[in-house]
Amino acid sequence: MTPGSDPYARRRFLRILPPYWLILTLLALYPGLTGVLTDDWWVFYGLLQLFPVYDTTACLTAETAGCGIPTAVTLPGEVWFYVLLPFYVLLIAALAKGLRAPRWLRTELLLLGALAAASVLARVWSGVQGVPWVFYSTFGTFLWLALGMAIAAVSVAREGKPPTRAQELISRHPTPLWAAAIGICAALGLVYPIPVQEQPEALAIAVDMIALGAAGVLFMLPAVVGESGGGLPRRVLSIRLLGWLGVISYGLYLFHIPIERELLRVGAPGLLPGFSLIALLVMSVVVSVACAAASYYLFEKPILRFKEPRRRARSLPAAPSNLQLSVQLLGVRDRREDVLPAREGPDRRQALQHGLDPLGEPRVGIGSEHRHEPHPLPAHDPSCERFHPGVESAGREGTLAVLDVVPRHALQQLEAGI
């Protein structure tokens, strides 16, 4: 595993899989999901229902028009994205090593562009050939992921710099962006309506993927560029109810289709003759939000407390300096004086007077000769955080980029004779 990946993996695991397993079980008990409570249970709990290990004939012929939770077909792609993300970060760090911001940004954008183009080809091929495990995979949807990662990389590269003309336009005029996004979505429904029973054509798949990606970028830009600039989109995004719905959105994503189908099965929309569609929409939203909120507050939120390791009861010393961190990572923990001999003279005397040892760390007691044992390596060292700004394009939960930083810092300080 890569450095710092343990907390990252724990957070992603607790956020995705336990809530999915709970909701899958509840929906399998009522209203019922095809295939879940059978000998093939491991397929659905392991997110393998689209892979060749499972025969989907029963799903295609089932009255519920599918097995398991229908929307969960996208979950394997999300899980594999989080699995592969640390390796992508290390690859970018290696490719951009020693480059200034404009060059590493160009390198990352070129890589993202190449992967996005390959993603479109993979999605078109898998859609035409009917290979769902590729169609919904990380690779088959990477264009959309690449667009978000590219925006994040550009925002990091531009941090602290004067806004460009494009940034100023987005900040001042966000409403046309949302209008264009809504127009793209409406045009997709009118120009390329793909009936479920028909096999989509290659052109329709490519246009759909690229257009939805463009619409997503247009929706997102007012939120990430000039977020304090005002405008209708930002007023909408500041509504607290929408923020709360975002908090419980994972449950909404999993609950809404099974609930909608059950309401249709029991004839609930018929309670309002002539307004059955509106009735179905309102009831589906109300019931889905209630179920998602219950799932979040009763299960998801409590289990997320375990995403951070338990802290020791006793207070820990301050985080180590770069030099101490470097020495620890180089494997020199107990006999640092053998590697970094203390200097005699005024510097040493002054350090001792201030309660510091020659390495600059607090001693056990001022004036005492007791050695200070280094504490364990922290999970996060802010001094290494900005090694490669592109790392932030993967989020702060990506891997620590200290593999290259620490040895270099250590060698420089060792050569300086500290």
Residue pairs with C-beta under 8 A, 6 or more apart in sequence:
1 9
2 86
2 87
2 89
2 90
2 399
2 400
3 399
3 400
3 402
3 403
4 379
4 380
4 399
4 400
4 402
5 86
5 399
6 379
7 307
7 308
7 309
7 379
7 397
8 86
8 397
8 398
8 399
10 306
10 307
11 307
11 397
12 79
12 82
12 397
14 303
14 304
14 306
14 307
15 250
15 300
15 304
15 307
16 75
16 78
16 79
16 82
16 250
17 79
18 299
18 300
18 303
19 250
19 251
19 254
19 295
19 299
19 300
19 303
20 47
20 69
20 72
20 75
20 254
21 45
22 295
22 299
23 69
23 251
23 254
23 255
23 295
24 33
24 36
24 44
24 45
24 68
24 69
24 72
24 254
25 36
27 33
27 36
27 69
27 254
27 255
27 258
28 36
28 37
29 37
31 258
31 261
31 262
31 265
32 64
33 44
33 64
33 67
33 68
33 69
33 258
34 58
34 59
34 62
34 64
34 66
34 67
34 68
35 43
35 44
35 49
35 58
35 59
35 62
35 67
35 68
36 44
36 67
36 68
40 54
42 48
43 49
43 53
43 54
44 67
44 68
44 72
47 72
47 75
47 76
47 79
48 54
48 76
49 56
49 59
49 67
49 68
49 72
49 73
50 56
50 73
50 76
50 132
50 133
50 136
51 76
51 133
52 133
56 67
58 67
59 66
59 67
59 68
60 66
64 261
69 254
69 257
69 258
70 257
70 258
71 253
71 254
71 256
71 257
72 254
73 132
73 136
74 136
74 141
76 133
76 136
76 137
77 136
77 137
77 138
77 140
77 141
78 138
80 137
80 138
81 138
81 145
84 138
85 394
85 398
86 398
86 399
88 394
89 391
89 394
89 398
89 399
89 401
90 399
90 401
90 403
91 111
92 104
92 107
92 108
92 111
92 388
92 390
92 391
93 387
93 388
93 390
93 391
93 401
93 403
93 404
95 104
95 107
95 108
95 111
96 103
96 104
96 107
96 108
96 388
96 390
97 388
97 404
99 107
101 157
101 389
102 157
104 157
104 388
104 389
104 390
105 153
105 154
105 157
105 390
108 150
108 153
108 390
108 393
109 150
109 153
109 154
112 146
112 149
112 150
112 153
113 146
115 142
115 146
116 142
116 143
116 146
116 147
118 139
118 142
119 139
119 140
119 141
119 142
119 143
119 146
120 143
120 206
120 209
120 210
122 134
122 137
122 139
122 140
123 134
123 135
123 140
123 141
123 143
123 205
123 206
123 209
124 202
124 205
124 206
124 209
125 131
125 134
126 132
126 134
126 135
126 140
127 135
127 200
127 202
127 205
128 199
128 200
128 201
128 202
128 205
130 199
134 140
138 145
143 209
143 210
143 213
144 209
144 212
144 213
144 216
147 213
147 216
147 217
148 216
148 220
149 393
149 394
150 393
151 217
151 220
151 221
151 224
152 392
152 393
152 394
152 395
153 389
153 390
153 392
153 393
155 224
155 225
156 389
156 390
156 392
156 393
157 389
157 390
158 164
158 167
159 389
163 171
163 226
167 225
167 226
168 226
170 177
170 221
170 222
170 225
170 226
171 225
171 226
171 229
172 226
172 229
172 231
173 231
174 221
174 222
174 226
174 229
174 231
174 232
174 233
174 234
175 231
175 232
175 233
177 218
177 219
177 221
177 222
177 233
178 218
178 219
178 222
178 232
178 233
180 215
180 218
181 214
181 215
181 216
181 218
181 219
184 211
184 212
184 214
184 215
184 218
185 212
185 215
187 211
188 207
188 208
188 211
188 212
192 204
192 207
192 208
194 200
194 204
194 208
200 208
222 231
222 233
222 234
222 237
223 233
223 234
223 237
227 234
236 242
245 252
245 289
247 296
248 289
248 292
248 293
248 295
248 296
249 292
250 292
250 296
250 300
251 291
251 292
251 293
251 295
251 296
251 300
252 288
252 289
252 292
254 292
255 288
255 291
255 292
255 295
256 284
256 288
259 284
259 287
259 288
259 291
260 280
260 284
260 288
263 269
263 280
263 283
263 284
263 287
264 280
268 279
268 280
268 283
269 276
269 277
269 279
269 280
269 283
270 276
271 279
272 278
272 279
309 379
316 375
317 361
317 362
317 375
318 362
319 378
319 381
319 382
320 328
320 361
320 374
320 375
320 378
321 359
321 360
321 361
322 381
322 383
322 409
322 413
323 340
323 359
323 360
323 409
323 410
323 413
323 418
324 359
324 361
324 374
325 377
325 378
325 381
325 383
325 406
326 406
326 407
326 409
326 410
326 413
327 333
327 336
327 339
327 340
327 374
327 410
328 374
328 377
329 377
329 402
329 406
329 407
329 410
330 406
330 407
330 410
332 338
332 339
333 374
334 373
336 359
336 374
339 414
340 358
340 359
340 414
340 418
342 348
342 357
342 358
342 359
343 358
347 358
348 358
351 357
351 358
351 360
352 363
352 367
355 362
355 363
355 366
355 367
356 362
356 363
357 363
357 371
357 372
359 418
361 372
361 374
362 372
363 370
363 372
364 370
364 371
364 372
380 400
381 400
381 402
384 400
384 401
384 402
384 405
384 406
387 401
387 402
387 404
387 405
388 401
391 398
391 399
391 401
392 398
